[in-house]
Amino acid sequence: MRGTYSKEIEADMVYLFSVMEEKHKRHYASVEAIKLGHGGIKYISNLFGMSQKALERGIKELKKEIASRSAQDGREADEKQS
């Protein structure tokens, strides 16, 4: 893992996490875990009090949505060029 956050930043992150809807919580936690690299899933799941399985599911969902959106953007660009 590249590092951890300061206690102040962690408190801000936990507050933000607490006011999100469930899907957004998984995606936000996923982005943070990915940023941290090795050990990030464990660190973030502990920070937010969520299961590692839920976080891993969030990572899969997020990657799928990004891939879908990228493919859609590519199709739209092709249509504009036609």
KOLKOLLUM-799940 format. One record per atom (N, C-alpha, C): atom name; z, x, y. Coordinates in Angstrom, 3 decimals. Example, Ala and Ser with C-alpha at 12.3 -4.5 7.8 and 13.67 -1.06 7.14 Angstrom:
% residues 2
SITE  atomo        zz        xx        yy
SITE      N     7.800    13.190    -5.690
SITE     CA     7.800    12.300    -4.500
SITE      C     7.800    13.200    -3.300
SITE      N     7.080    12.850    -2.250
SITE     CA     7.140    13.670    -1.060
SITE      C     7.870    12.900     0.030
***
This chain:
% residues 82
SITE  atomo        zz        xx        yy
SITE      N     0.000     0.851    -1.173
SITE     CA     0.000     0.000     0.000
SITE      C     0.000     0.893     1.232
SITE      N    -0.775     0.508     2.200
SITE     CA    -0.903     1.321     3.411
SITE      C     0.364     1.339     4.249
SITE      N     1.119     0.287     4.212
SITE     CA     2.329     0.244     5.020
SITE      C     2.900    -1.152     5.021
SITE      N     3.990    -1.284     5.679
SITE     CA     4.593    -2.599     5.816
SITE      C     4.746    -2.887     7.297
SITE      N     5.080    -4.107     7.591
SITE     CA     5.222    -4.518     8.979
SITE      C     6.670    -4.353     9.448
SITE      N     6.846    -4.237    10.750
SITE     CA     8.197    -4.178    11.312
SITE      C     8.875    -5.529    11.106
SITE      N    10.177    -5.553    11.203
SITE     CA    10.941    -6.799    11.041
SITE      C    10.514    -7.837    12.084
SITE      N    10.202    -7.398    13.293
SITE     CA     9.775    -8.322    14.344
SITE      C     8.438    -8.965    13.997
SITE      N     7.504    -8.171    13.530
SITE     CA     6.189    -8.689    13.148
SITE      C     6.331    -9.607    11.937
SITE      N     7.159    -9.204    10.975
SITE     CA     7.387   -10.061     9.809
SITE      C     7.921   -11.428    10.233
SITE      N     8.855   -11.454    11.175
SITE     CA     9.418   -12.720    11.648
SITE      C     8.337   -13.592    12.278
SITE      N     7.454   -12.989    13.064
SITE     CA     6.347   -13.732    13.672
SITE      C     5.403   -14.279    12.596
SITE      N     5.119   -13.452    11.605
SITE     CA     4.229   -13.866    10.522
SITE      C     4.833   -15.031     9.736
SITE      N     6.122   -14.932     9.432
SITE     CA     6.798   -15.986     8.676
SITE      C     6.807   -17.288     9.474
SITE      N     7.030   -17.200    10.782
SITE     CA     6.990   -18.414    11.612
SITE      C     5.601   -19.045    11.559
SITE      N     4.574   -18.241    11.787
SITE     CA     3.204   -18.753    11.771
SITE      C     2.896   -19.397    10.417
SITE      N     3.275   -18.719     9.357
SITE     CA     3.066   -19.223     8.005
SITE      C     3.745   -20.578     7.823
SITE      N     4.927   -20.734     8.382
SITE     CA     5.712   -21.959     8.182
SITE      C     5.092   -23.195     8.834
SITE      N     4.250   -23.016     9.834
SITE     CA     3.669   -24.163    10.526
SITE      C     2.243   -24.484    10.060
SITE      N     1.764   -23.750     9.074
SITE     CA     0.411   -23.967     8.565
SITE      C     0.396   -24.972     7.429
SITE      N    -0.782   -25.567     7.224
SITE     CA    -1.006   -26.405     6.051
SITE      C    -1.187   -25.504     4.834
SITE      N    -1.009   -26.069     3.655
SITE     CA    -0.965   -25.286     2.410
SITE      C    -2.188   -24.391     2.197
SITE      N    -3.375   -24.930     2.358
SITE     CA    -4.592   -24.137     2.150
SITE      C    -4.645   -22.969     3.135
SITE      N    -4.307   -23.240     4.388
SITE     CA    -4.327   -22.181     5.396
SITE      C    -3.261   -21.125     5.107
SITE      N    -2.130   -21.549     4.562
SITE     CA    -1.097   -20.588     4.168
SITE      C    -1.639   -19.613     3.136
SITE      N    -2.306   -20.144     2.111
SITE     CA    -2.858   -19.272     1.067
SITE      C    -3.888   -18.313     1.640
SITE      N    -4.721   -18.808     2.530
SITE     CA    -5.773   -17.952     3.086
SITE      C    -5.196   -16.890     4.031
SITE      N    -4.245   -17.283     4.861
SITE     CA    -3.608   -16.313     5.763
SITE      C    -2.889   -15.230     4.954
SITE      N    -2.128   -15.654     3.953
SITE     CA    -1.422   -14.689     3.103
SITE      C    -2.420   -13.785     2.386
SITE      N    -3.539   -14.346     1.982
SITE     CA    -4.577   -13.571     1.295
SITE      C    -5.130   -12.463     2.174
SITE      N    -5.440   -12.816     3.408
SITE     CA    -5.982   -11.817     4.339
SITE      C    -4.969   -10.682     4.541
SITE      N    -3.707   -11.043     4.720
SITE     CA    -2.674   -10.022     4.916
SITE      C    -2.523    -9.137     3.682
SITE      N    -2.550    -9.743     2.497
SITE     CA    -2.417    -8.962     1.256
SITE      C    -3.595    -8.017     1.077
SITE      N    -4.798    -8.498     1.364
SITE     CA    -5.996    -7.664     1.244
SITE      C    -5.928    -6.497     2.224
SITE      N    -5.478    -6.761     3.454
SITE     CA    -5.370    -5.689     4.460
SITE      C    -4.456    -4.568     3.986
SITE      N    -3.390    -4.924     3.277
SITE     CA    -2.411    -3.926     2.850
SITE      C    -2.858    -3.128     1.637
SITE      N    -3.799    -3.640     0.883
SITE     CA    -4.278    -2.910    -0.289
SITE      C    -3.293    -2.966    -1.437
SITE      N    -3.227    -1.887    -2.210
SITE     CA    -2.381    -1.833    -3.405
SITE      C    -0.936    -2.198    -3.065
SITE      N    -0.397    -3.164    -3.786
SITE     CA     0.970    -3.612    -3.536
SITE      C     1.072    -4.723    -2.510
SITE      N    -0.036    -5.050    -1.877
SITE     CA    -0.037    -6.057    -0.825
SITE      C     0.303    -7.453    -1.315
SITE      N    -0.171    -7.793    -2.509
SITE     CA     0.108    -9.128    -3.047
SITE      C     1.606    -9.306    -3.263
SITE      N     2.236    -8.316    -3.840
SITE     CA     3.681    -8.401    -4.093
SITE      C     4.459    -8.463    -2.777
SITE      N     4.115    -7.608    -1.833
SITE     CA     4.806    -7.561    -0.544
SITE      C     4.679    -8.887     0.199
SITE      N     3.461    -9.402     0.303
SITE     CA     3.223   -10.635     1.048
SITE      C     3.815   -11.841     0.328
SITE      N     3.714   -11.882    -0.993
SITE     CA     4.302   -13.014    -1.713
SITE      C     5.818   -13.032    -1.531
SITE      N     6.444   -11.868    -1.521
SITE     CA     7.888   -11.797    -1.261
SITE      C     8.218   -12.199     0.177
SITE      N     7.420   -11.734     1.117
SITE     CA     7.652   -12.042     2.527
SITE      C     7.593   -13.547     2.783
SITE      N     6.585   -14.199     2.205
SITE     CA     6.381   -15.618     2.459
SITE      C     7.052   -16.529     1.433
SITE      N     7.649   -15.932     0.407
SITE     CA     8.317   -16.733    -0.605
SITE      C     7.358   -17.586    -1.421
SITE      N     6.200   -17.036    -1.694
SITE     CA     5.215   -17.760    -2.495
SITE      C     4.941   -16.987    -3.772
SITE      N     4.444   -17.660    -4.778
SITE     CA     4.181   -16.983    -6.038
SITE      C     2.967   -16.070    -5.899
SITE      N     2.963   -15.016    -6.700
SITE     CA     1.811   -14.129    -6.695
SITE      C     0.575   -14.856    -7.211
SITE      N     0.766   -15.812    -8.145
SITE     CA    -0.372   -16.596    -8.652
SITE      C    -1.005   -17.417    -7.531
SITE      N    -0.185   -18.033    -6.694
SITE     CA    -0.713   -18.817    -5.574
SITE      C    -1.483   -17.915    -4.614
SITE      N    -0.967   -16.735    -4.383
SITE     CA    -1.637   -15.788    -3.492
SITE      C    -2.957   -15.315    -4.101
SITE      N    -2.953   -15.029    -5.383
SITE     CA    -4.188   -14.624    -6.056
SITE      C    -5.216   -15.753    -6.028
SITE      N    -4.757   -17.002    -6.188
SITE     CA    -5.652   -18.154    -6.091
SITE      C    -6.240   -18.235    -4.672
SITE      N    -5.408   -17.974    -3.672
SITE     CA    -5.876   -17.976    -2.293
SITE      C    -6.939   -16.926    -2.043
SITE      N    -6.771   -15.752    -2.625
SITE     CA    -7.765   -14.684    -2.472
SITE      C    -9.094   -15.128    -3.074
SITE      N    -9.044   -15.727    -4.267
SITE     CA   -10.275   -16.207    -4.905
SITE      C   -10.937   -17.293    -4.071
SITE      N   -10.142   -18.235    -3.571
SITE     CA   -10.687   -19.313    -2.729
SITE      C   -11.340   -18.746    -1.483
SITE      N   -10.645   -17.835    -0.838
SITE     CA   -11.146   -17.261     0.406
SITE      C   -12.455   -16.511     0.182
SITE      N   -12.504   -15.695    -0.854
SITE     CA   -13.730   -14.939    -1.151
SITE      C   -14.883   -15.883    -1.472
SITE      N   -14.593   -16.967    -2.208
SITE     CA   -15.626   -17.945    -2.549
SITE      C   -16.153   -18.636    -1.287
SITE      N   -15.244   -19.034    -0.397
SITE     CA   -15.660   -19.692     0.842
SITE      C   -16.470   -18.758     1.730
SITE      N   -16.063   -17.499     1.805
SITE     CA   -16.794   -16.523     2.617
SITE      C   -18.186   -16.305     2.047
SITE      N   -18.285   -16.175     0.717
SITE     CA   -19.588   -15.975     0.082
SITE      C   -20.480   -17.191     0.309
SITE      N   -19.914   -18.366     0.193
SITE     CA   -20.674   -19.600     0.406
SITE      C   -21.164   -19.700     1.842
SITE      N   -20.291   -19.368     2.762
SITE     CA   -20.649   -19.423     4.182
SITE      C   -21.718   -18.379     4.510
SITE      N   -21.604   -17.187     3.916
SITE     CA   -22.594   -16.136     4.149
SITE      C   -23.958   -16.553     3.630
SITE      N   -23.966   -17.178     2.442
SITE     CA   -25.230   -17.649     1.874
SITE      C   -25.827   -18.739     2.751
SITE      N   -24.981   -19.616     3.248
SITE     CA   -25.438   -20.703     4.121
SITE      C   -25.993   -20.135     5.425
SITE      N   -25.323   -19.146     5.993
SITE     CA   -25.797   -18.515     7.217
SITE      C   -27.147   -17.848     6.995
SITE      N   -27.334   -17.238     5.839
SITE     CA   -28.603   -16.609     5.511
SITE      C   -29.734   -17.603     5.416
SITE      N   -29.458   -18.764     4.827
SITE     CA   -30.464   -19.821     4.731
SITE      C   -30.821   -20.344     6.118
SITE      N   -29.821   -20.519     6.973
SITE     CA   -30.073   -21.012     8.328
SITE      C   -30.908   -20.023     9.118
SITE      N   -30.662   -18.719     8.930
SITE     CA   -31.437   -17.703     9.629
SITE      C   -32.888   -17.731     9.140
SITE      N   -33.079   -17.905     7.818
SITE     CA   -34.427   -17.992     7.269
SITE      C   -35.170   -19.205     7.816
SITE      N   -34.480   -20.336     7.953
SITE     CA   -35.096   -21.554     8.467
SITE      C   -35.512   -21.380     9.928
SITE      N   -34.728   -20.656    10.701
SITE     CA   -35.033   -20.441    12.123
SITE      C   -36.255   -19.552    12.263
SITE      N   -36.433   -18.608    11.323
SITE     CA   -37.576   -17.688    11.402
SITE      C   -38.884   -18.370    10.994
SITE      N   -38.793   -19.447    10.239
SITE     CA   -39.992   -20.148     9.758
SITE      C   -40.663   -20.949    10.836
***
